Each structure stands twice: as C-alpha cells, then as structure tokens.
Amino acid sequence: MDRSALVRLCDHEVRELGYACWADARGSLLTAYRTVAEAGPGLTADGEPARLVLACPELGLALLTTDQLPPGRAPLPIRPGPAQAGAAVLLPGPGAPCTGTLLGTGTALSDWVGPARLLSGVLLLDLPGAVDLSAGVPVLDAADGTLLALTAPGLRGLPAGLLPAVPVAGTLLDTPAELAELLARNALTAPAYGAALNLGGVLRATARQLAAASAGPGRITDLAADRVAREDGLAGEEPGVALTVLVGEPGSGRTTELAAVAVRRAGGARALPTLWLRGADLAAADESVAPAVRRALAGDDASGLEPAAVARVCEAAGRPLLVLLDGPEEAPGPLDAAWWARTVRWLAETGVRLLVGCRPESWQPEFGADQVRLHRLGPLRAAELERAARRYGVEVPPGPVGPLRLRLAGELTAAGVPVPAGAEQGELLTAWLDLSCLRIAERLADEADRPASHRKGTVPAAPQPVAPVTVRRLARTVTGRVHEAARRMLGPGQGGLGPQAFGELFPAAGGWRRAVLAEGLFVPVGDGYRLAHEELGDWLQGLHLDLDAALDQLLAASGPRPVPRHRVGVVEAGLRVLGRLRGAAELDRRLGRLARALADPAAGPQTGWWAARLLAAGLRDSPEPAAHRQLLAELAERLAGQPGGPADRFGPAFWDRLPLGEEARWELLRVLVRADGTDQGFRALAVARLRAAGAAAFAPLCAWFEDTSGLPARPGATVADLAQDLLYAHRALAVDELTEALVAAAHPRADALLTVLAVEEPSALCRAVDRWSHDVRPERHVAAAVHGLRVAPYATATGAELLRFTALALLAREDEPALHGAALALLVRDPQTRAAHLPAALSAYAADDPFVTAQVLGTALTTDQPAVLLAFEQRLARPGGGAAAVLRVLADARPAAGGAPAGLADPATRLAGRLLRARPERAELVAEYLGRRLLLGTAGPGDLTALLGAGPTERPAPIRQAFALVLATPGEGPGEELREQFLDRLLAVERDPQVLAAVLERVAVTVERREGERARALVRRIADAWLPGDGGVAGLDALLVRCAGRSAAFALLLADWPDRVRPLAAGPLLERMRAQVARGGDPQYAAAEAERTPVRTVTPGPVRPAGVPVPERERAHGTL
C-alpha cells in the first residue's frame, strides 16, 4: 500500500500530534479534530509549516493547509457516500498496513478539551492485533482505495475493542462551506472509479476517450484548431437541450464545429465531460445511443463504467455529460424514428446531452422535432470567406462555399499548385486528389528504395533519389486504385470499404496501407475504411455511378431495401458529371423524368423525396440553367397551383440560387408569387431581387402588368397589382429609369403609375417629360403631352421651366398638330408665357381641343378673366358645352383682384345666372356651383339673387327645389352662415309642398350636423309654411313620421320637443308616435310602428227602430 498520502503532524516542539492525509492539489490536509484540539501555534506537516483553516468539532474533523502539494504526493480520493457495514478496510499507518472490517456505525462522545460533543455516524472498525492508536490515520476502502474516515481513538461510549473513526463525507446535511469546497476539489483532482466514481474519474475517462478519437483525417484537436469563426456556428460549450442536431452539407464544416465544441469543453478552466462517437461506433443491435456510450466509456482504468452512473456524477457536479455523435450515416443499420425516440427517452432519464452532426437528409421531422433543437450550418458568409481565404492563402471565391474547399485549395496553393478563385468543385477535387496520389506515390517509392538490413558495424548505403518518371507511374497506379475503391463503395452498405476490399487494393505489403493512411486520403472507421472527406467521397463515387440504373432503382414503385437518403450526394454528383461531360440537353432528359415522377399522384413518399431532391440539385448545378427553361416554367406553374403548399425543396431559396438571366428570373417569379402562403416568401424574394438589380428589374416587372391572376396570399389583389406596388415602393432606387420603363411598357397600369408619380415625384416626371419631348419617337411626344399636363399642377420652379421647354418643343413640330393643344395648355398654365399664347389656347378651346380644357383656362381667370369668361359663355351656348366642368372651374377659382363691388355677384356668378335662365335643365349644376362657393367661402351675399333673381318664387319649383336641397345640406366651410341666410330667404317665400317636403327630408337626414335649436327652427318654419288645404296637414303628419322612421336623430328631435318651443300641430300619426314614446318606446321604432299602422276613421251608423232587446255581450253565452 502506497503511504505517500499519509502526513505526520507535529507541534512547535516537534511532538507528534497524529496524522493527516492530502485532500487536494492545493496542499490541503484532512485530519481528525483530536490532533489539533490542544495544539498551539507552529503546526508542521512532515516538517513543513501548516495552518489551521477549519476546526469542526461537531464532525470531529479539521482542515489544514500548506503552501503546496509536495512533489510525488497525490490526494486520496474521498468516497462520496457512506460505507456499507461488513466492508473490508485498510489503514496505511506509519508501519505495515493494517486490514480490518467495518462493523457498522455508532454514536460517541468526544474526549478532547472543551465542550463535550456527541458525534453520530462514527465508524466502528474491527482490527486484529496491536494497532497504532494515533489519531488522523486514513481509513480506506480495501476494494477501491477511497478514503472513508479518519481514526479518532479515545472517543467514549463505544463498545470495547473497536477502533472509532470519524467519517469524512456524508454525515451532516449542513456541511461547512470550507469542507464542502474541499470535497468538491477532491472529487475533481483525485479520480475514483467503481462504486466511488467521482467527477475526476469521469473527466479522466472522457479525456482518454477524446484523445484516442479521430475526426476526419486527423485528431480532434487538429480539426478544432482549423475552425473558421462563423455566425451560424456552434457558440459556447453547453447545448441547452437534451438533443441538438447540427445539419450541414458535406464540406460545410459540421465535424469541425463538433470538434471545436469538444476542445472548448475539455480544455477550459472548468473541464466538462465529453465523449466523441462516430456513426460507425454504433452497432446494428443498438436500440439507442446508450450501448455505444457504454462501449466508449470502457477502458483499462475505467472498466465497468456505466453511463447511468457517469450521468449521475456529472449531474450532481453541475456538469452534464455531452456525447458528440458525428456522421450517424456511417451506422451499420438505419437509425429510424423508434431509435431516436428511445435515445431521447434515455437522454431525459439520465440527464445526458447529445449533439449530433449529420447531413440535412439524415434528419427527418418525424424523428421528434418537438424535442430537438435543429441548428443549420450553411456556406460561409462574405466576411467569413475573406477571413478563411486569408488564413489559407487563397483568393476569395466568388460564390458561397464551405470551409473544406478553402482548406483543400490552401493545401494545393502551399504545394505550388495554382488554384483559380472560381474553380468548380470537380476541378478543385481533381487537383487535390492528384496531389494526394502523387504524395502517396512518393511514400511508396521511398518504401521501395529503403535499404535492406546491413551487418553490424557497416555503414548503410545512402538511398538513391527516385526518378520522377517512376513517381508519376506510381501516382497513376494509386489513382487507378482509388477510383476502383470508389466503384466498390457504390455497392450495398453505407459508402465505406470493407477491410478485405481495402486490403486487396492497398495491401500492407509494399507499404500501400501505411501510405494511404499516413497521407490522410482514407481513414479507418469502425471495422472498415472511408475516404477522409465526405464531399470527396460523394464526388468520386459519382464519377462512376450508372445514373440511369440508379434512377430506375430510386424511382421504382417497389423494390429491394430502400437506398439510405444520405446516399443522395452520390447521385447528385452523378448528375453534375452528366451535365459537365454530356451537356445540359442530356441532363434535361433525366431531370424531366424526375419532374414527371414528382408530379405523379401515385408515387409514394420515398419516390417523391428522391425526385424532389434530385430535381432541385440537378437544376441548381446544371452547367446551363437556361436549357431547362421549359422545365422550370412547368415546375413554377405546378407550385402556383397549390399556393401555401409544401415547397421545402423548391422554396424561395432554391429559385434565388439558380443562375438565370434577369428576364427569365422575373418571368418565373411572376408565376411563383401565386404560390405564396401566409409568409409570402416569394414576394420577399422579388423585393430582394428588385433591390439588388435596381433599374434592370423595372422592365421585367412592367411585363407583369398583363397578368391578372389572383394572389391567394392577398385576397382581391392580382399579380399586376403586386407589380405596381413593388415599382411604386422602390421608385427611389432609380426614379428616372423607372419613368422610362413605364413609358416603354405602354400599358394602362404603367400610365396610372406615372400619374401617381406626377404627384409623388414631380421633379422626376418633369425631367422625363422634357426628355420625351426631345425624343425622335412620336409615341414619346404623345407621352410628353399627356403626362406634362398631369404633372403641371405639382411642378416646382425648376420643373415648370422644363415643362415650358417641353411645350415649346411640341409646339414647334408642325407635323404633329394634334399635340399643339397640349403645348398651349402647358404654356397657358405658365404665367411667363400665358399672355403670348392665351389667344391661341382660347381658339383651341372653342374648337374642342381635348387638351385645352376648362381646367386649363381656369388658371388664367386671375389675370385674363373677361376673355376666359367670354370663351366659357360661348362654349356653354352650344349643345353639350361641358357645363359641369366649366361651373366647377368657376366655383374653384379665386376671386379676381378688384372684382365685383361689395354686395354684388362677381362676373362668374352672373355668367352662371345667365346660363340658368337660358338652360333651366342645368339647375342642379348651377346649384352645386353655389354650394361649392359656399364651401370654399368665396360666395357673396348677392349670389342667390344673381342666380334666382329678385323673386325666387318666379322660378319653377324644380329649380327652387335644386337650390333648396343644396342650401339645406350643411357643410364645414367658412360660408355656412351665408348658406343659412340663403336658406331662410328661400323658406320665407316657399309654399310648394314638393319643395318643402324635399327640404324637410334633407333636414331629417342631416339633423345630426346641426344644432338642435336650428334644426327645430327649420322644422317649425316648414310646418308653418305648409298649406293646410287639400289634405296638407295629413301629408305633413305622414312626412314627419316617415322621416322619423328613417332617421333616429330626427325621431329623437320630434320626441324631445321642448316646452319652450312652440309645438308642432300634431296629426294622428305623430300623436301615436309620441304616445308610444311616452310608454318607454324607442322614438325611431315608434315612428316606424305609427307609419305601418293605418288610421281608421270611425263613421256613425244609421239610426234603427227599437226591436227585441239583445243581452249585453259580456252576458251572452252559447253560439249563434
């Protein structure tokens, strides 16, 4: 028994006090309290100064510390729990080790100076023969050597002949902090196994396993050191859930990410237990990952470690065990949903966490997506690519790639092989494979040229340099054998090479096996071998794949055992090889077959998966994507036919990655936006593409104007609406180019958007109009004329100048007289050119020029009112005449400076009055003219007289009614007071029931927009003016109730008539309504009821002579 952990304690006079033992790597000592109870200062431990840290008489223990743990000494592992009675114990003692038996535990009374202590859980040891009764001697478990207790002779109250010992751990619930920290440090620095397994034992076992594991072509630490910092990588040390799945394509760096996690956990200041497994470490009989974990934990010094026990220790220490599983595709059997379900259950039961790195197709949602955190690893981003390229000394590639390609390019560059930045996958892998085979050939040549054994004392001959031709010949042989290995990997299995096949191709004799393994081209995995890089393996096997036979097998409705999905990389490589060697036309034939299989409703889920995955890969990697335009169009139409449906393989990301021309891309997007679900991913793609392409995308988007197909994601909207929205929202990208694209589209929607731009972007449209007016194309001149007039009201000073140049350019073209009107309209709007061109514009207006409208001439009313009014009057005298437009312009015109005298109507109103006298049928238009002026506040007190004359009753009732309706409609403008005055003037002389009824109905409808007093006054005035003759009162009564039944506010007005206001003369219907309201009824409902119930008039019957008396009805009985 090694007694290096035993330490002699002495006082300052070098008197022996007892013993202690090393407990951690800092130099801490554990001893029985009896040894230090009466000790003074100057304690020494094996002659070195020691300091008392903790005296714990209630436990019978004491904690000492020295400067450091002496060399050659090691702490004793402390057993975390209580020992079992009957266990064999070992006391290393100062003399020969002593063995005995633990009989049990008891309670004892302390014997040291000070208050008496009752110690529970004291171990009772039965030791044969004479034993040194010194205190503090460690008591070890004879089976595993862990520390159980420290001897404490002298404790009282125990059976005679037994040696008491105070336990070190597991005696009190409230362990002092210093002792608890010591126990934690001991568990970490003094490994123990078996029943006493502690964290130190677990960490040592997992560290040994990690050191022996391999990742890719090298060790885990080498691969982790090669990691590229990336945003989508795994950060930190601890996955937050029981199962985390890291998915990434071959070459994306997922194994490197796992290796980096393992190194961060194992190499930090707070080491975390981590195991590394490969898929090949799983056995076909494993029902979950637990058996593989058990095998990984097994070893010479840690034999018998159970995963459950290891998990408990890790959980108790707050450091859960993490198992890293790389490449589950290598497993000898399929890992189905049941396997994953049992694994997740085992993880939940034990607290172990599992981090899996696999290909995207190896993880399926049915494996338990609700209990798994899925982490996706994509290509390196731009900044990450730049950093990685600098590290490897290569140029930054133009497109997104994974870190493996950069690493291989770096190896080629370091070897002096030039690698262009845009090298394709096949070119890069071919060059790297040639370099590897050349290096293997050099190793083989060196092996063949190695000198034979020589006699002792003789100097061996120097090796002769190998001829380059010999190396090249060997390299070709190596390359041939590697390709043969790839062909054999295509057979049944998981893409590996069995030991027999590997031995045939790369025998140990001649150094073949050693050379290919040393060069890192192949790596041993499980009981076989694989190519070191998965991307290389897929590409190399794809070179030799019989693609048509593979498609026959994959798309067959039934057949032998299904091909594992992770083998899809080989078939994708075969498609790439076909396209590169035989052209896109041959590839399109195979892709068409895949498309038909995907559309076949009778195809099963496996067939559909393979068809979708291979079709997506073939289209993405095609050397000439434009050759598949018809196929892409059909696929887009199929997606649009099932909007919001599953489009995992053909979602926006797929279409975005296709290297297509802008025209073809936007044509496909036009169809694909109809496939959008609630997330509107294709619309987002269109927005991103529009922002990226800028003005180049405007013309293809304008082509969408012809598509009136509906968008299921936006009910009521069409594809054309979406195009309009996108162009308007992104006009700031290049507004001048947008105007050019819109005018070139020559579509009504394009014209509508140009009209909107006239308001929102007047400067840009003024520039466009100026350009079009100087263009050689006649259609551009028409566009300049039309849109120049539309933008003119919104043009600024600079824009107005451009419009002036436009108008002069149009007017100068004598061969286009149809556009002269538009030019004159622009020039009349411009105060600088109005005087010179107004006569011509007036003539054009008189000639019904479509460009010179009343609105155009209205701009000249402020400066040339007489001439413009004369032109208007002459035009109105003709049939048609556009009276509505003229009156609208006159109503909206600002009063001219120095206009009509106060109290008199201005010339425009007098013109409207003459029009009304000449054309009474235009009364409604003239009344609207007056209402518009009242709303704008430009009407004058004399306007009503100018329009209707001094005696309004002289005008026919329809004319008066038109004006009364306008005046009875309240507005919100500054002319409301004048409106009320005009209405009062009309009602003062109005007696026609038809006019009064119309006014009353309008008052009832608009009563909420008037003050109550004014509304009651109007109703009272109409009632007083109502002629009583010929049933007039009954008509008024019916009208009031009918209006109340149609307007709740008016019904409330009639029902709540104040006493201070003279009441209305109530007819029978109004009385019935008021009676029902008095009984608590709703006023509007009461009015409706009163109107529905007819009023019956009771007439007295004729007087008859007396006859036989008849009993009263209430006394009658029987029947007649």
Secondary structure as GFF3:
##gff-version 3
##sequence-region A 1 1120
A	DSSP	beta_strand	6	10	.	.	.	ID=ss1
A	DSSP	beta_strand	16	22	.	.	.	ID=ss2
A	DSSP	beta_strand	28	32	.	.	.	ID=ss3
A	DSSP	alpha_helix	33	36	.	.	.	ID=ss4
A	DSSP	beta_strand	44	45	.	.	.	ID=ss5
A	DSSP	beta_strand	48	49	.	.	.	ID=ss6
A	DSSP	beta_strand	51	56	.	.	.	ID=ss7
A	DSSP	beta_strand	61	65	.	.	.	ID=ss8
A	DSSP	beta_strand	88	91	.	.	.	ID=ss9
A	DSSP	beta_strand	98	109	.	.	.	ID=ss10
A	DSSP	beta_strand	118	126	.	.	.	ID=ss11
A	DSSP	beta_strand	138	141	.	.	.	ID=ss12
A	DSSP	beta_strand	147	151	.	.	.	ID=ss13
A	DSSP	beta_strand	163	167	.	.	.	ID=ss14
A	DSSP	alpha_helix	177	189	.	.	.	ID=ss15
A	DSSP	three_ten_helix	194	196	.	.	.	ID=ss16
A	DSSP	alpha_helix	199	212	.	.	.	ID=ss17
A	DSSP	beta_strand	214	215	.	.	.	ID=ss18
A	DSSP	beta_strand	218	219	.	.	.	ID=ss19
A	DSSP	alpha_helix	220	225	.	.	.	ID=ss20
A	DSSP	beta_strand	243	248	.	.	.	ID=ss21
A	DSSP	alpha_helix	254	267	.	.	.	ID=ss22
A	DSSP	beta_strand	274	278	.	.	.	ID=ss23
A	DSSP	three_ten_helix	279	281	.	.	.	ID=ss24
A	DSSP	alpha_helix	290	297	.	.	.	ID=ss25
A	DSSP	alpha_helix	307	316	.	.	.	ID=ss26
A	DSSP	beta_strand	322	326	.	.	.	ID=ss27
A	DSSP	three_ten_helix	328	330	.	.	.	ID=ss28
A	DSSP	alpha_helix	337	350	.	.	.	ID=ss29
A	DSSP	beta_strand	353	358	.	.	.	ID=ss30
A	DSSP	three_ten_helix	360	362	.	.	.	ID=ss31
A	DSSP	three_ten_helix	365	367	.	.	.	ID=ss32
A	DSSP	three_ten_helix	369	371	.	.	.	ID=ss33
A	DSSP	beta_strand	372	377	.	.	.	ID=ss34
A	DSSP	alpha_helix	382	392	.	.	.	ID=ss35
A	DSSP	alpha_helix	403	414	.	.	.	ID=ss36
A	DSSP	alpha_helix	425	448	.	.	.	ID=ss37
A	DSSP	alpha_helix	468	489	.	.	.	ID=ss38
A	DSSP	alpha_helix	499	505	.	.	.	ID=ss39
A	DSSP	three_ten_helix	509	511	.	.	.	ID=ss40
A	DSSP	alpha_helix	512	518	.	.	.	ID=ss41
A	DSSP	beta_strand	522	525	.	.	.	ID=ss42
A	DSSP	beta_strand	528	531	.	.	.	ID=ss43
A	DSSP	alpha_helix	534	542	.	.	.	ID=ss44
A	DSSP	alpha_helix	547	555	.	.	.	ID=ss45
A	DSSP	three_ten_helix	565	567	.	.	.	ID=ss46
A	DSSP	alpha_helix	568	582	.	.	.	ID=ss47
A	DSSP	alpha_helix	584	599	.	.	.	ID=ss48
A	DSSP	alpha_helix	605	620	.	.	.	ID=ss49
A	DSSP	three_ten_helix	625	628	.	.	.	ID=ss50
A	DSSP	alpha_helix	629	640	.	.	.	ID=ss51
A	DSSP	alpha_helix	652	657	.	.	.	ID=ss52
A	DSSP	alpha_helix	662	672	.	.	.	ID=ss53
A	DSSP	three_ten_helix	673	675	.	.	.	ID=ss54
A	DSSP	alpha_helix	681	693	.	.	.	ID=ss55
A	DSSP	three_ten_helix	694	697	.	.	.	ID=ss56
A	DSSP	alpha_helix	698	702	.	.	.	ID=ss57
A	DSSP	three_ten_helix	703	706	.	.	.	ID=ss58
A	DSSP	alpha_helix	719	729	.	.	.	ID=ss59
A	DSSP	three_ten_helix	731	733	.	.	.	ID=ss60
A	DSSP	alpha_helix	735	745	.	.	.	ID=ss61
A	DSSP	alpha_helix	748	760	.	.	.	ID=ss62
A	DSSP	alpha_helix	762	773	.	.	.	ID=ss63
A	DSSP	alpha_helix	778	791	.	.	.	ID=ss64
A	DSSP	three_ten_helix	792	794	.	.	.	ID=ss65
A	DSSP	alpha_helix	797	811	.	.	.	ID=ss66
A	DSSP	three_ten_helix	817	819	.	.	.	ID=ss67
A	DSSP	alpha_helix	820	829	.	.	.	ID=ss68
A	DSSP	alpha_helix	834	846	.	.	.	ID=ss69
A	DSSP	alpha_helix	854	858	.	.	.	ID=ss70
A	DSSP	alpha_helix	865	876	.	.	.	ID=ss71
A	DSSP	alpha_helix	883	892	.	.	.	ID=ss72
A	DSSP	alpha_helix	907	918	.	.	.	ID=ss73
A	DSSP	three_ten_helix	920	922	.	.	.	ID=ss74
A	DSSP	alpha_helix	923	936	.	.	.	ID=ss75
A	DSSP	alpha_helix	943	948	.	.	.	ID=ss76
A	DSSP	three_ten_helix	952	954	.	.	.	ID=ss77
A	DSSP	alpha_helix	957	967	.	.	.	ID=ss78
A	DSSP	alpha_helix	976	989	.	.	.	ID=ss79
A	DSSP	alpha_helix	993	1005	.	.	.	ID=ss80
A	DSSP	three_ten_helix	1007	1009	.	.	.	ID=ss81
A	DSSP	alpha_helix	1012	1025	.	.	.	ID=ss82
A	DSSP	alpha_helix	1032	1046	.	.	.	ID=ss83
A	DSSP	alpha_helix	1048	1055	.	.	.	ID=ss84
A	DSSP	alpha_helix	1068	1078	.	.	.	ID=ss85
A	DSSP	alpha_helix	1083	1092	.	.	.	ID=ss86
A	DSSP	three_ten_helix	1113	1115	.	.	.	ID=ss87
###
